[in-house]
Every structure is written in C-alpha cells, then in structure tokens.
C-alpha cells in the first residue's frame, strides 16, 4: 500500500490541533470545532494537496506516489458510486 506522508502527517497534526486546542481558545464556537474537526481538517489538507499538485511537487516521483498524493490522479471523484 502506497502512503503519502506529505499529506497524512499534516492531516494528523492539524486534526489534533483543531480538535483539542482550538475549542479551548475559541469559546464561542466550541461545539462546532468539537463536532466537525475532521471535516475542517480534511478540507484544509485537500487544499494543501491541491497546491502541492499544482505547484509541481509530484511531477518527478514514482507512479505509486503520484496516485496517492496528487489530487488530479487520486480518482476520488471518479470512484464515487454516484
């Protein structure tokens, strides 16, 4: 199984930060960050992966890495059952 550390590690760090620390700093929207922390971090890291893809970070890497890291070759939308 190919893994994309450049995307997975920031996702985990950001998830812990948003779910554990942001609700204590922002008291007004505490329940929003508790409930939707995974959705927020997935959207942020997907944007980060898109910027890396557009910037050419994965142009000269192995094909297996390109499949898991690039947003234009991941097949996420094409593989959806809709």
LINHUWO-V680880 format. One record per helix or strand of 3 or more residues. SS is the DSSP state (2 for helix, 1 for strand). FROM is the first residue (numbers start at 0). TO is the last residue. If there is no record, write none. Layout:
BEGIN
{{SS | FROM | TO} {SS | FROM | TO}}
END
This chain:
BEGIN
{{2 | 4 | 24} {2 | 29 | 34} {2 | 36 | 54} {2 | 62 | 68}}
END
